[in-house]
Amino acid sequence: MILNIPEVNETKFRSKAKHFGTLVKYLDTTIQEYPYRNKKILLRICRYELDDSTISEKNVEYLGYVESLEGVQTSHSYTAFDLSKIKFSTLTCDHCHVARKRNKYFMFMEKGNVISIGSSCVDKYFEGQILHILKACTVLKQYTVSEETVESFIKKYSYVPLSNIVGATREATNNFLQWEKGISSKKVIDNLEDFDDFSYDKKGFSKKLDNLEINNEFNNNIFNVLSSDFVAGKNIGIAAYGIYKIFSMAEKPNYTIGEKLELENVSITSFYEEDFGYGPTYKVFLTDSVNNFITNTSTGSKFGQLVTQGPKEAFSIKGTVKYLGDNATVLTRVSKNKKK
Ligand SMILES: [Zn+2]
């Protein structure tokens, strides 16, 4: 019997196979294609041969086994013959025919008939050392390629283009406005395939990523995961959250303190006016065209007066950078740019 072991399961497989000694022989490693949902994926497969010649010499075919634990029946078909249709309660041992309580039967095809043999009877029935081969098969089969191993391989080891995750995250977070814990990342994973080759502002994204404050392990993981164009399946959740965080983050401007700025297309988000007895003090909050936040506090300034009178449309300003905060750039000596 040939056992196809995906390379990712190979270490576990080999440590288990050791117990069965010379019964298990390594053949080769090749790349093989497996279907996954609507796609085909390539897996590195290590082939092993389980020496079951002792069974085939008896002119029987081993079909797998049927088990019943606490009344729950499971079947494990190793050939195209579907054992799930067999009712466990109808089985008896075709060797001893004793109706004793068993929880497992090995199933064989013998001369066109399906027979069931209890584990304590197989060696006697076939007059040979059969049971340890069947045990090897049961233990080692769990590492072979199956729908589940392909699925877990995809989750752990396959890589998804970052652009797909950006598109799916945008969709799942209502354009990066809202992250719902436990829900958004699942939505992202479910919708990944709808966003093949999603295009986004990659330069702007890397700039914001570079501005991500790496002050803890979580942010460090986000940074590392998002620094590559492909994301491992098991990291899709953290990537999606990082993408949400980055796109919802105001861009931190590249200014230096003391720098004189001319900003175009700023608009007022809010302002207030106070009077401490030295004339009115104006505090103004603005955003520029790429959503940087700018504030200015000044006493008796023309700019403050102008703003509180409220220009409704975007306008240009001049000012000097006084302080670079986390969320806003503080400007001083601000004036409205005269129209050219
Ligand atoms: Zn028996």
Boltz pocket constraint, residues with backbone or C-beta under 6 A from the ligand:
constraints:
  - pocket:
      binder: B
      contacts: [[A, 93], [A, 94], [A, 95], [A, 96], [A, 97], [A, 98], [A, 117], [A, 118], [A, 120], [A, 121]]
      max_distance: 6.0
